[in-house]
Structures are given as structure tokens and as C-alpha cells.
Amino acid sequence: MRARLLAWYRAARRDLPWRRTRDPYAIWVSEVMLQQTRVETVVPYWTRFLAELPTVHALAEAPLDRVLELWSGLGYYRRARLLHRGARDVVENWRGELPRDAESLQSIAGIGRYTAGAIASIAFGEAAPIVDGNVARVLSRLDAIEDDPASPAGKRALWKRAEELARGEAPGDLNQALMELGATVCVPKNPSCDGCPLRGDCRARARGLQNELPRVAPKAAPRKVELRCLVVEHRGALVLGKRREEALYGGLWEPPLEPRDAPEPKGATFAGSFVQILTHRRLEIDVFYKKASRAPKMRPFGDYERFEAVAAGAVGRRALSTLARRALDLALAGRELEFRSL
């Protein structure tokens, strides 16, 4: 089974930039970026991030604001903050070198069992297992595991099977083969079983359960949150607020948000609405635009630690969330400002 999987991977794998290196730092960055984010989205971010911060030391020494700017638009910003904190851990406690085994790697901030297994197996050749969403789906079908992958029983079964498969030749390639199989062949709906190197071993396929496994508990509907966003311009500058570190979108900049039922801003023009879906929230946002005759003065409130008037041409270089970019694009459409969304 391992031989067939490895042969398939070496013939069919996608040519991704992080697969051309054994640098544990570069692999670490790729694994963090790939969490809950599509490969094609990650490639340019990974390339740009490594070009500016090519080493653990460079990342550890970089201001968090700059790290968030490089991450801007990629989403799930807690990953960037933990990666930055982890780099400082490595410099302070491991002399700037990532440890070579999965157990030690898990002592670093932000590195859990999956990420530790990926770094240890791919960069250092340790027979360390990995289980992410793609691997969980492959193994659930392979062994016809009926338990929810997120349940204690499901986790035990999946990690036990992953440990068995990791033992042997090229554990890093084997782990990547499982991830690749789940991403390209053993997909959530209508898997391409005829092109799977494990089709003869797959118990789910033998029982006709490939479209039913894994059995995942339904997710709760995201909570609706109604907000208003006010984009204020004064002499070619835009007012942006920096979110407090502990808040949603912590450390990022945006035109200020407030509850939709707050008093309507005077002298502002309605620019439109959009919806931003997060893991647990559905944000419904009305956007208003106001051209101020005097320089606005805004004191910190709510989730904002401070406000600044930023020249429109420099706004795109701030750490902005996708939400902030969408609001600015909507408010400034057709206006003669230099702001451009990335």
C-alpha cells in the first residue's frame, strides 16, 4: 500500500514551491498558511513572505505589524501572530534552529501535532504521522471509520492508522501523498475512485460508502452580526482604526465599524452593503462614505486602540483584512483617490 501511494505521488504530485525545499522554516510557513486556505491562494503569499523574511531570525526580529501586512488578505490572522511568536520561541529557546523531532517541535508556540509531524517528516525524515482534513477523509474511507473525525474515538483511529503508514521509506513523501490524495482525488464529494492508487484497499468503496464517509457532525449556522462601516476622507487621507490585539482581526487596520443600529452618521452617503462569512459569524455590513471638511479626531473606543489619517496611496500597504478592502473598494468606487485594493 505504501509503495503504491509513493509511486502515485511521485508521478502525479503538483509542483508546489514548498515541495522543492527541505528547509524546515519554509515548510513551517507553508503548513501554517495552508491551514483552511486553498493552495492557489497561498503560493503568492508564501513566495512574498519568504522573500522578505527568509529565516526564523528574520521573522523573529520583524515587527508584528509588518508580519500582518505580509499576511494581509490571507485571513485567519491568529496564524500569523502565532507564527511570529513561535519564531521568537525558536530564537530564544532553540538558538534559532527548529528542533528535528515532532515532540520537541510541539513545545513551540503555535505548533500542534499536525504541523509538528509535517515539519519533522518532510524536513528531517522522522516517521511522524499527520492528520489534517484531507488525510482524515482518506483514512476514514480507507478503513471505513464510522466515527466523526473530530470525536475522541475518531481521532484515535485516524492517528493510529497515520502512525502505521508513516513508518517506512520516505515518511515525508508518504504524508504528502496522503494530503495530495485527499486534495485532488479523494475529495469531499464524488471522489475519483478510479484514479486512486488505494482503490483496491478502500473499505468504503467496497461497501459503496465513499460519498457518506467521513461522517461529520453538522456545523452550527454562523451567528448573524449587523454592522455599519464609515469611510471618512479628508484631503486625500482616510481614517483607519487599528484593532486591539485581543479583538477579532486583532492588529489589523480598517475603517471603523459599529453596530448597524447606532445613530446614522451625519453627512454620510450610503455606498452599499456586503456580507462577509467567517467561521462562526455572518457579518452583514452597510458601508457609508463621508468627505470631512475638517480633520476628524477620533478617540479609541470598543475594539480600537487608536486611529490615524492615512494618505489614500499608502492605505494598501497597511495590514488590512479582506473585509476592510471590500469596504474601501465599495466606498471609494468612482472617486478620484489613489487607493487600490490588492
C-alpha positions in Angstrom: 0.0 0.0 0.0 2.8 2.4 0.9 4.7 1.6 -2.3 1.6 2.2 -4.5 0.9 5.5 -2.7 4.5 6.7 -3.0 4.7 5.7 -6.7 1.4 7.6 -7.4 2.6 10.7 -5.5 6.0 10.9 -7.3 4.2 10.7 -10.7 1.1 12.8 -10.0 2.0 15.4 -7.4 1.5 19.1 -8.1 4.7 21.2 -8.5 4.4 23.5 -5.4 7.2 25.7 -4.4 7.5 24.4 -0.8 8.0 20.9 -2.2 11.2 22.0 -3.7 12.9 22.6 -0.3 13.8 20.8 2.8 14.2 24.0 4.8 12.2 23.4 8.0 11.3 27.1 8.3 10.0 27.4 4.8 7.9 24.2 5.3 6.6 25.5 8.6 5.4 28.7 7.0 3.7 26.8 4.2 1.9 24.5 6.6 0.6 27.4 8.7 -0.6 29.3 5.6 -2.3 26.2 4.1 -4.5 25.7 7.2 -8.0 26.4 6.0 -6.7 28.2 2.8 -6.6 27.0 -0.8 -3.2 26.1 -2.3 -3.5 28.6 -5.2 -4.2 31.4 -2.8 -1.2 30.5 -0.6 1.5 30.3 -3.4 2.0 34.1 -3.9 1.7 34.8 -0.2 4.3 32.2 0.7 6.7 33.4 -2.0 6.4 37.0 -0.9 6.7 36.2 2.8 9.9 34.1 2.3 11.4 36.7 0.0 11.1 39.4 2.8 11.5 37.1 5.9 13.7 34.2 4.6 14.8 32.9 8.0 13.5 32.2 11.5 15.7 35.1 12.8 14.3 37.5 10.2 10.7 36.6 11.2 11.5 36.9 15.0 13.1 40.3 14.5 10.3 41.7 12.3 7.7 43.9 13.9 4.3 42.2 14.2 2.7 45.0 12.2 4.9 44.1 9.2 4.1 40.4 9.6 0.4 41.2 9.5 0.9 43.4 6.4 2.5 40.5 4.6 -0.4 38.3 5.7 -3.0 40.9 4.8 -5.8 39.3 2.8 -4.9 35.7 3.6 -7.3 35.5 6.6 -7.2 33.7 9.9 -4.7 36.3 11.3 -4.2 34.4 14.5 -2.0 32.1 12.5 0.4 35.0 11.7 0.5 36.1 15.3 1.3 32.6 16.5 3.9 32.1 13.7 5.6 35.3 14.8 5.5 34.2 18.5 6.8 30.8 17.5 9.8 32.2 15.7 10.7 34.2 18.8 10.4 30.9 20.8 12.8 29.2 18.4 15.4 32.1 18.6 15.2 32.3 22.4 15.0 28.6 23.3 16.4 26.7 20.4 19.3 29.0 19.2 17.4 29.8 16.0 17.2 26.2 14.8 13.9 24.3 14.6 14.2 21.1 16.6 14.3 17.9 14.4 11.7 15.8 16.1 7.9 16.2 16.4 7.7 16.0 20.2 10.2 18.9 20.6 8.5 20.9 17.8 5.2 20.8 19.7 6.8 22.9 22.5 6.9 25.9 20.2 4.1 28.4 20.3 1.5 27.7 17.5 2.9 24.3 16.5 0.4 21.4 17.2 0.6 17.7 16.5 -0.2 18.0 12.8 2.3 20.8 12.0 5.0 19.2 14.1 4.5 15.9 12.2 4.6 17.7 8.8 7.9 19.5 9.6 9.6 16.5 11.2 8.7 14.1 8.4 9.2 16.4 5.4 12.3 18.3 6.6 14.0 15.7 8.8 12.7 12.3 7.6 11.2 11.4 11.0 8.4 8.8 10.8 5.9 11.2 12.4 2.3 11.0 11.5 0.0 13.8 10.3 -3.8 14.1 10.2 -5.5 17.1 8.7 -8.8 17.4 7.0 -7.6 15.8 3.7 -5.8 13.0 5.5 -8.8 12.3 7.8 -11.1 11.9 4.8 -8.7 9.5 3.0 -8.2 7.3 6.1 -11.8 7.4 7.1 -12.7 6.0 3.7 -9.8 3.6 3.5 -10.7 1.9 6.8 -14.4 2.7 6.7 -14.2 4.5 10.0 -17.7 5.4 11.1 -16.8 7.8 13.9 -16.7 11.5 13.4 -13.0 12.5 12.8 -13.4 15.2 15.4 -14.6 12.8 18.1 -12.2 11.2 20.6 -12.8 7.7 19.0 -12.4 9.1 15.5 -9.1 10.9 16.4 -7.7 7.8 18.0 -8.4 5.6 15.0 -7.1 8.1 12.5 -3.9 8.9 14.3 -3.2 5.2 14.9 -3.6 4.5 11.2 -1.5 7.5 10.2 1.3 6.3 12.6 1.3 2.9 10.9 1.6 4.4 7.4 4.3 6.9 8.4 6.7 4.0 9.3 9.0 3.1 6.5 10.7 4.7 3.5 10.3 8.4 2.9 7.8 9.3 5.6 7.7 12.9 4.4 6.7 11.9 0.9 4.2 9.4 2.3 2.5 12.1 4.4 2.4 14.5 1.5 0.9 11.7 -0.7 -2.0 11.3 1.7 -2.6 15.1 1.7 -2.3 15.2 -2.1 -4.7 12.3 -2.5 -7.3 14.0 -0.3 -6.9 17.3 -2.1 -7.1 16.0 -5.7 -8.7 12.5 -5.8 -10.4 11.6 -2.5 -12.3 14.8 -2.5 -15.3 15.5 -0.3 -18.0 14.9 -2.9 -17.8 12.4 -5.8 -14.3 11.2 -5.3 -12.4 10.0 -8.4 -12.0 6.4 -7.1 -10.9 5.0 -10.5 -7.8 7.2 -10.3 -6.9 6.3 -6.7 -3.9 4.1 -6.0 -5.6 2.7 -2.9 -8.9 1.8 -4.6 -8.3 -1.9 -4.1 -7.8 -1.4 -0.3 -10.6 1.0 0.3 -13.3 -0.4 2.5 -15.6 2.5 2.0 -15.5 1.9 -1.8 -16.1 -1.8 -1.4 -19.2 -1.0 0.7 -20.4 1.8 -1.5 -19.9 4.3 1.3 -17.3 6.6 -0.3 -19.8 9.5 -0.6 -21.1 9.0 3.0 -17.7 8.9 4.9 -16.4 10.6 6.8 -19.5 11.1 9.0 -19.1 14.7 10.2 -21.5 16.3 12.7 -23.3 19.3 11.1 -21.9 22.7 11.9 -23.9 25.3 13.7 -25.1 28.1 11.5 -22.9 31.2 11.7 -24.3 33.9 14.0 -25.5 37.0 12.2 -23.9 40.3 13.1 -25.2 43.5 11.6 -22.6 46.3 11.3 -22.0 49.7 9.8 -18.7 50.8 8.3 -17.8 54.5 7.9 -15.1 55.5 5.4 -14.1 59.1 6.2 -11.9 61.1 3.8 -10.2 64.4 4.5 -7.9 65.9 1.9 -7.0 62.6 0.3 -6.4 60.8 3.6 -8.6 58.1 5.0 -9.3 57.5 8.7 -8.3 54.0 9.8 -8.6 52.3 13.2 -6.2 49.7 14.5 -7.9 46.7 16.2 -6.8 45.8 19.7 -4.7 42.7 19.8 -7.2 40.5 21.6 -10.1 41.5 19.3 -11.4 39.9 16.1 -9.0 40.9 13.3 -6.5 41.9 16.1 -3.7 44.1 15.0 -5.3 45.0 11.6 -6.4 48.3 10.3 -9.9 49.2 8.9 -12.4 52.0 8.5 -14.2 52.0 11.9 -17.1 49.5 12.4 -20.0 49.9 14.8 -23.4 48.2 15.3 -25.9 48.9 12.5 -28.4 50.3 15.0 -26.0 53.0 16.1 -27.1 56.6 15.2 -26.6 57.1 11.5 -23.5 59.2 10.6 -24.4 62.8 9.7 -23.4 64.0 6.3 -22.5 60.5 5.1 -23.6 58.8 1.9 -24.7 55.2 1.7 -22.3 53.3 -0.6 -23.7 49.8 -0.5 -23.7 46.6 1.5 -21.9 43.3 1.5 -21.7 40.1 3.5 -18.5 38.6 5.0 -18.7 35.0 6.1 -16.4 33.9 9.0 -16.2 30.5 10.7 -18.7 31.4 13.3 -20.1 34.7 12.2 -22.0 36.1 9.2 -21.2 39.8 9.1 -23.7 41.9 7.2 -22.1 45.3 6.6 -23.6 48.6 5.4 -20.9 51.0 4.1 -21.1 54.8 4.3 -18.7 57.4 2.8 -18.2 60.9 4.2 -15.9 63.7 3.0 -14.9 65.7 6.0 -14.2 69.4 5.7 -12.1 69.4 8.9 -9.6 66.8 10.1 -11.6 64.2 12.0 -10.4 63.4 15.6 -11.4 60.0 16.9 -10.7 58.7 20.3 -10.1 55.0 20.8 -13.3 53.1 21.5 -14.5 49.5 21.6 -12.1 47.2 19.8 -9.9 50.0 18.5 -6.7 51.0 20.2 -6.0 54.1 18.0 -7.0 55.9 14.8 -4.9 57.5 12.1 -5.5 59.5 9.0 -3.6 57.6 6.3 -2.8 59.0 2.8 -5.0 57.1 0.4 -2.0 56.0 -1.6 -0.5 54.4 1.5 -3.6 52.6 2.7 -2.9 49.5 0.6 0.4 49.0 2.4 -1.3 48.7 5.8 -2.3 45.3 7.3 -5.9 45.2 6.0 -8.4 42.4 6.3 -10.4 41.3 3.2 -13.4 42.9 5.0 -11.6 46.3 5.1 -10.5 46.1 1.5 -14.1 45.3 0.4 -15.5 48.2 2.4 -12.9 50.6 1.0 -13.5 49.4 -2.6 -17.2 49.9 -2.2 -17.0 53.3 -0.6 -14.3 54.7 -3.0 -15.7 53.3 -6.3 -15.6 56.1 -8.9 -13.8 58.5 -6.6 -10.5 60.1 -7.6 -8.3 58.6 -4.9 -5.1 56.6 -5.3 -6.2 53.7 -3.1 -6.0 50.3 -4.9 -7.1 47.0 -3.4 -4.5 44.3 -3.6 
